[in-house]
């Protein structure tokens, strides 16, 4: 059992939406079955008669001259009346009135006798296949109950009469015997009168009449009840399936499980098994627009200085290399300085997506070897030291920039020159952006001065660009550090990776790192611990909950920051509402 038990109302509703067709199917099937079953049942009609039970004047009260006993318990009296009305003998006496194949048991099962609350009124209900027979059966049972109660009362009185008659003296000889005989004869006369008038103290207060409508079946009611019961059962089945199902139902469940936002949804498009490079013409507009959403969401998160972002996935073939390639393309098109690093060293494909060759000396291995732990990691300081060796400054004769210091003008130091050329190289020779960046670092150097230094110190500028530009230039604003070697574990130590990323972020707005699946290979955790944030690429149709939980645990153990989720091969469509792609074609080639 690998299901995820945590569930709140939004997640439950999302689960119901995901299984809505199963729930609908169960409800519809149950409703149809209830309708069919109801329509195939014979019609039944209900009729009822009401009886009023009262207290019976007993023979003992007549003989003793006392009042009727009023100490009966109402509940016991009602139960006694119901038991009398439900005797088999009542049904047996009714049977002669209904000739045919019907049995006594069927007659008894068709009749129900119930008391109305705590009153003395008892209702006799009968159900039959015709309204006339239903009314006749209810009245027959009511009549038989009255007759049986009367016969029982008369039999009790007759026993009292017989007992009194036996006590009358045959030939009274004394005045006492004569008085006793007269008294008994008077009581016998009273008992005879009571016997003739008694009804058992039960009366039919309302006789049954044939009903106008059938009582059953009720197709509409049965269908509604079946639908409600089926819906409850279907919800229970859905929860049970979710408990044992290892798949992810929808985006809401995915985001709740990983506790991260959805950054983009990449639609599924027809592609070959071989990776298609990002410069291919006539791309699907919806596919391109999805990466524009991803780029914008990533930029809106904001980050001071260069940002290093690793892209990984829970399992292989989820499309992480595709996301890195196309995201790098989108960022470069927007003018961001991008460095793509292929750290999926077991299956490097990023150079294929970017349509470039793996050049010697321009790969990840060379960059890691260059990022020695004993270096200070600051290329600006190294270049400044090299410049001081080649161009020593003489404060008495020069201003530190190779020119005599003019009177009344600002004097720049060699460190200013080095910092200016480094920023100029970082922005690909764009003096305006370099000057703006320097001003943000509290170095106010005009654009014209930067251009003059670039021409005056051409050799130093070329050296800075060569030292700065690690990797292969793929396109304007885009460089690539290719993979292709199974690196020793020492080279993937966190400290060395952090030093490499620190050097790369100096010269780029964003560094995209393609790494191995985090749930299957340990290298991904090392990379995740060294970057600023991680993007998880998920194929919602293929991924399993256990893989996501493993990925989340690995990232948590690495203390990685999960920026968000990219859903690959999503079943969505974007409306085509943007400028044609050819108007933003990116010319590939070296950065001049």
URSUL-V662766 format. One record per residue. N is the residue number from 1. SS is DSSP state (hx for helix, st for strand, lp for the rest). OMEGA is omega in whole degrees, -180 to 180 (none if undefined). NEAR is the number of other ideal C-beta (glycine too) atoms within 10 Angstrom. Layout:
[[N,SS,OMEGA,NEAR] [N,SS,OMEGA,NEAR]]
This chain:
[[1,lp,-176,6] [2,lp,-178,11] [3,lp,-179,15] [4,lp,-172,18] [5,lp,-178,8] [6,lp,-176,7] [7,lp,172,16] [8,lp,-175,9] [9,hx,179,7] [10,hx,-180,11] [11,hx,177,18] [12,hx,179,14] [13,hx,177,11] [14,hx,178,20] [15,hx,178,21] [16,hx,177,17] [17,hx,180,12] [18,hx,-179,18] [19,lp,-173,21] [20,hx,-179,12] [21,hx,176,8] [22,hx,179,14] [23,hx,180,18] [24,hx,180,12] [25,hx,179,13] [26,hx,-179,19] [27,hx,-179,19] [28,hx,-180,12] [29,hx,180,13] [30,hx,179,20] [31,hx,180,19] [32,hx,179,12] [33,hx,179,14] [34,hx,178,22] [35,hx,-179,16] [36,hx,180,11] [37,hx,-179,14] [38,hx,-178,17] [39,hx,179,10] [40,hx,-180,8] [41,lp,178,12] [42,lp,179,8] [43,lp,178,13] [44,st,-178,16] [45,st,-180,21] [46,st,174,19] [47,st,-177,24] [48,st,176,22] [49,st,-177,24] [50,st,178,17] [51,st,176,23] [52,st,178,14] [53,st,176,23] [54,lp,179,12] [55,lp,-178,12] [56,lp,174,19] [57,lp,-173,17] [58,lp,178,17] [59,hx,-180,23] [60,hx,-180,12] [61,hx,178,14] [62,hx,-177,20] [63,hx,-177,17] [64,hx,-180,10] [65,lp,179,9] [66,lp,179,10] [67,lp,177,8] [68,lp,-179,13] [69,lp,-179,12] [70,lp,-175,6] [71,lp,-179,4] [72,lp,175,11] [73,lp,-176,9] [74,hx,-178,11] [75,hx,-180,10] [76,hx,179,9] [77,hx,180,14] [78,hx,179,20] [79,hx,179,12] [80,hx,179,13] [81,hx,179,19] [82,hx,180,14] [83,hx,178,10] [84,hx,-177,19] [85,hx,-176,24] [86,lp,-179,16] [87,lp,178,14] [88,hx,-179,10] [89,hx,177,11] [90,hx,179,23] [91,hx,179,21] [92,hx,179,13] [93,hx,179,18] [94,hx,-173,22] [95,hx,-180,16] [96,lp,-180,8] [97,lp,-179,14] [98,lp,-180,17] [99,lp,180,7] [100,lp,-176,6] [101,lp,-179,5] [102,lp,-178,14] [103,lp,178,12] [104,hx,-179,16] [105,hx,177,10] [106,hx,177,13] [107,hx,-180,21] [108,hx,-180,18] [109,hx,-178,11] [110,lp,-175,21] [111,st,175,23] [112,st,180,16] [113,st,-177,19] [114,st,176,13] [115,st,179,20] [116,lp,179,11] [117,lp,-180,7] [118,lp,-178,8] [119,lp,178,11] [120,lp,-180,17] [121,st,179,15] [122,st,-179,23] [123,st,176,17] [124,st,-179,27] [125,st,180,19] [126,st,179,25] [127,st,-179,19] [128,st,-175,23] [129,lp,175,12] [130,lp,-179,13] [131,hx,-178,21] [132,hx,-179,13] [133,hx,178,19] [134,hx,178,27] [135,hx,-180,22] [136,hx,-180,19] [137,hx,179,25] [138,hx,179,27] [139,hx,-180,21] [140,hx,178,25] [141,hx,179,29] [142,hx,179,29] [143,hx,-178,17] [144,hx,177,20] [145,hx,178,27] [146,hx,-179,17] [147,hx,-180,15] [148,hx,178,18] [149,hx,179,22] [150,hx,-180,15] [151,hx,179,12] [152,hx,180,13] [153,hx,179,21] [154,hx,179,16] [155,hx,177,11] [156,hx,-179,16] [157,hx,-179,23] [158,hx,177,14] [159,hx,177,12] [160,hx,178,21] [161,hx,-180,20] [162,hx,180,11] [163,hx,180,14] [164,hx,-180,21] [165,hx,-179,12] [166,hx,-179,8] [167,hx,-179,12] [168,lp,179,16] [169,lp,-177,13] [170,lp,180,6] [171,lp,-179,6] [172,lp,-178,14] [173,lp,-178,8] [174,lp,177,9] [175,hx,-180,8] [176,hx,179,10] [177,hx,179,14] [178,hx,179,12] [179,hx,179,11] [180,hx,-179,15] [181,hx,179,16] [182,hx,-180,12] [183,hx,-180,14] [184,hx,179,18] [185,hx,178,13] [186,hx,180,11] [187,hx,178,20] [188,hx,179,20] [189,hx,177,12] [190,hx,180,18] [191,hx,177,22] [192,hx,177,13] [193,hx,179,12] [194,hx,180,19] [195,hx,-179,17] [196,hx,-175,9] [197,hx,-173,9] [198,lp,176,19] [199,lp,-174,14] [200,lp,179,20] [201,lp,174,16] [202,st,-176,24] [203,st,173,14] [204,st,-178,16] [205,st,177,12] [206,st,-179,13] [207,lp,-179,14] [208,lp,176,25] [209,lp,180,15] [210,lp,-179,13] [211,lp,179,15] [212,lp,-176,7] [213,lp,178,9] [214,lp,178,16] [215,lp,177,15] [216,st,-3,15] [217,lp,176,18] [218,lp,-173,14] [219,hx,-177,15] [220,hx,179,11] [221,hx,-180,12] [222,hx,179,19] [223,hx,179,19] [224,hx,179,13] [225,hx,179,14] [226,hx,179,20] [227,hx,-180,16] [228,hx,179,13] [229,hx,179,13] [230,hx,178,20] [231,hx,178,16] [232,hx,178,11] [233,hx,180,14] [234,hx,177,21] [235,hx,177,16] [236,hx,179,10] [237,hx,179,14] [238,hx,178,21] [239,hx,179,16] [240,hx,178,11] [241,hx,179,15] [242,hx,179,22] [243,hx,-177,13] [244,hx,-178,9] [245,lp,-178,18] [246,lp,-180,14] [247,st,177,15] [248,lp,-174,22] [249,lp,-176,20] [250,lp,-176,13] [251,hx,-179,16] [252,hx,179,17] [253,hx,179,22] [254,hx,-179,21] [255,hx,179,16] [256,hx,-179,16] [257,hx,-178,17] [258,hx,-179,21] [259,lp,-179,8] [260,lp,-179,19] [261,lp,173,12] [262,st,-178,17] [263,st,-177,21] [264,st,176,24] [265,st,-178,20] [266,st,-178,23] [267,st,178,17] [268,lp,177,16] [269,lp,-180,12] [270,lp,-179,5] [271,lp,179,13] [272,lp,179,6] [273,lp,178,4] [274,lp,180,8] [275,lp,177,17] [276,lp,-176,16] [277,lp,-169,15] [278,lp,-179,25] [279,lp,-179,18] [280,lp,180,8] [281,lp,176,7] [282,lp,176,7] [283,lp,180,16] [284,lp,-177,16] [285,hx,-180,15] [286,hx,178,17] [287,hx,180,16] [288,hx,-178,18] [289,hx,179,18] [290,hx,179,25] [291,hx,172,24] [292,hx,175,16] [293,hx,-180,16] [294,hx,179,22] [295,hx,-177,23] [296,hx,179,13] [297,hx,179,16] [298,hx,179,24] [299,hx,-179,15] [300,hx,177,7] [301,hx,175,13] [302,lp,177,7] [303,lp,179,15] [304,lp,-179,5] [305,lp,-179,9] [306,lp,-179,20] [307,st,179,22] [308,st,-176,24] [309,st,175,20] [310,st,178,29] [311,st,-179,28] [312,st,-178,30] [313,st,178,28] [314,lp,-177,27] [315,lp,-180,19] [316,lp,175,14] [317,lp,175,12] [318,lp,176,24] [319,lp,-178,21] [320,hx,179,31] [321,hx,175,23] [322,hx,-179,25] [323,hx,-180,25] [324,hx,-178,29] [325,hx,-176,30] [326,hx,175,23] [327,hx,177,25] [328,hx,177,31] [329,hx,-178,25] [330,hx,179,23] [331,hx,179,24] [332,hx,178,23] [333,hx,-179,20] [334,lp,177,15] [335,lp,177,12] [336,lp,173,18] [337,lp,-171,21] [338,st,170,24] [339,st,177,27] [340,st,-177,31] [341,st,-179,30] [342,st,177,29] [343,lp,170,26] [344,lp,-170,26] [345,lp,179,20] [346,lp,178,13] [347,lp,-177,13] [348,lp,180,19] [349,lp,-173,18] [350,hx,179,28] [351,hx,178,24] [352,hx,178,18] [353,hx,-179,24] [354,lp,173,27] [355,lp,177,16] [356,lp,-180,23] [357,lp,176,10] [358,lp,-177,18] [359,lp,177,14] [360,lp,178,7] [361,lp,-177,11] [362,lp,-177,20] [363,st,-180,25] [364,hx,180,27] [365,hx,180,19] [366,hx,-180,17] [367,hx,179,21] [368,hx,178,22] [369,hx,180,13] [370,hx,-179,14] [371,lp,-177,21] [372,lp,-179,11] [373,lp,-178,9] [374,lp,174,5] [375,lp,178,12] [376,lp,173,9] [377,lp,-178,16] [378,lp,-177,12] [379,hx,180,17] [380,hx,180,16] [381,hx,179,12] [382,hx,-179,14] [383,hx,178,20] [384,hx,179,19] [385,hx,178,11] [386,hx,-180,15] [387,hx,179,20] [388,hx,177,14] [389,hx,-175,7] [390,hx,-176,10] [391,lp,-179,17] [392,lp,-177,10] [393,lp,176,17] [394,lp,-174,8] [395,lp,-179,10] [396,lp,-174,6] [397,lp,-174,8] [398,lp,-179,16] [399,lp,-179,20] [400,lp,-180,19] [401,lp,177,21] [402,lp,-177,13] [403,lp,173,13] [404,lp,-178,9] [405,lp,179,16] [406,lp,-178,9] [407,lp,176,5] [408,lp,180,5] [409,lp,-178,9] [410,lp,179,12] [411,lp,179,13] [412,lp,178,19] [413,lp,177,14] [414,hx,178,19] [415,hx,176,16] [416,hx,180,21] [417,hx,-179,26] [418,hx,180,24] [419,hx,179,21] [420,hx,180,25] [421,hx,177,26] [422,hx,179,22] [423,hx,178,25] [424,hx,178,26] [425,hx,-180,23] [426,hx,-179,22] [427,lp,173,19] [428,lp,178,17] [429,lp,179,16] [430,lp,-174,16] [431,hx,-178,21] [432,hx,180,10] [433,hx,179,17] [434,hx,179,25] [435,hx,179,23] [436,hx,179,13] [437,hx,179,16] [438,hx,179,20] [439,hx,176,12] [440,hx,177,8] [441,lp,177,9] [442,lp,172,6] [443,lp,-176,15] [444,lp,-179,11] [445,lp,-177,21] [446,lp,178,14] [447,hx,-178,15] [448,hx,178,10] [449,hx,178,18] [450,hx,179,22] [451,hx,180,15] [452,hx,179,14] [453,hx,180,23] [454,hx,179,19] [455,hx,-176,8] [456,hx,-178,13] [457,lp,-176,21] [458,hx,-179,10] [459,hx,179,9] [460,hx,179,19] [461,hx,178,20] [462,hx,179,13] [463,hx,178,17] [464,hx,180,23] [465,hx,180,18] [466,hx,-180,10] [467,hx,-177,17] [468,hx,-169,19] [469,lp,174,18] [470,lp,177,25] [471,lp,-177,23] [472,st,175,21] [473,st,-177,19] [474,st,-177,28] [475,st,175,23] [476,lp,179,17] [477,lp,-177,22] [478,st,175,27] [479,st,-175,27] [480,st,168,29] [481,st,-173,27] [482,st,174,24] [483,lp,177,24] [484,lp,180,12] [485,lp,171,15] [486,lp,-171,8] [487,lp,172,15] [488,lp,-177,10] [489,hx,-180,9] [490,hx,-180,8] [491,hx,179,17] [492,hx,176,18] [493,lp,-174,15] [494,hx,-178,13] [495,hx,-180,10] [496,hx,178,19] [497,hx,179,23] [498,hx,179,16] [499,hx,178,20] [500,hx,-179,24] [501,hx,177,25] [502,hx,178,15] [503,hx,-178,22] [504,hx,-177,23] [505,hx,176,18] [506,hx,-174,17] [507,lp,-178,23] [508,lp,173,25] [509,lp,179,20] [510,st,177,24] [511,st,180,26] [512,st,-176,27] [513,st,174,29] [514,st,-176,27] [515,lp,-176,27] [516,lp,176,21] [517,lp,-172,24] [518,lp,-177,29] [519,lp,-172,23] [520,lp,-175,17] [521,lp,-176,17] [522,lp,-178,12] [523,hx,-177,20] [524,hx,179,27] [525,hx,178,20] [526,hx,179,18] [527,hx,-178,27] [528,hx,-180,26] [529,hx,-175,17] [530,hx,-175,23] [531,lp,180,25] [532,lp,-179,18] [533,st,-177,17] [534,st,171,25] [535,st,-179,25] [536,st,179,29] [537,st,-174,24] [538,st,169,27] [539,st,-170,19] [540,lp,-179,20] [541,lp,-175,13] [542,lp,-171,16] [543,lp,177,24] [544,st,-175,16] [545,hx,-179,20] [546,hx,178,13] [547,hx,179,21] [548,hx,179,23] [549,hx,177,16] [550,hx,179,17] [551,hx,180,26] [552,hx,180,19] [553,hx,-180,12] [554,hx,179,21] [555,hx,177,24] [556,hx,179,11] [557,hx,179,11] [558,lp,-177,20] [559,lp,179,9] [560,lp,178,23] [561,lp,180,13] [562,st,-178,18] [563,st,-178,22] [564,st,-174,19] [565,st,171,23] [566,st,179,28] [567,st,-179,26] [568,st,-179,25] [569,st,179,18] [570,st,-180,19] [571,lp,-179,10] [572,lp,177,11] [573,lp,174,8] [574,lp,174,17] [575,lp,-179,8] [576,lp,-177,10] [577,lp,179,7] [578,lp,-178,13] [579,lp,-179,7] [580,lp,-175,9] [581,hx,-176,13] [582,hx,179,8] [583,hx,180,7] [584,hx,-179,11] [585,lp,-179,11] [586,lp,179,16] [587,lp,177,7] [588,st,179,16] [589,lp,-178,10] [590,lp,178,10] [591,lp,-176,16] [592,lp,none,7]]
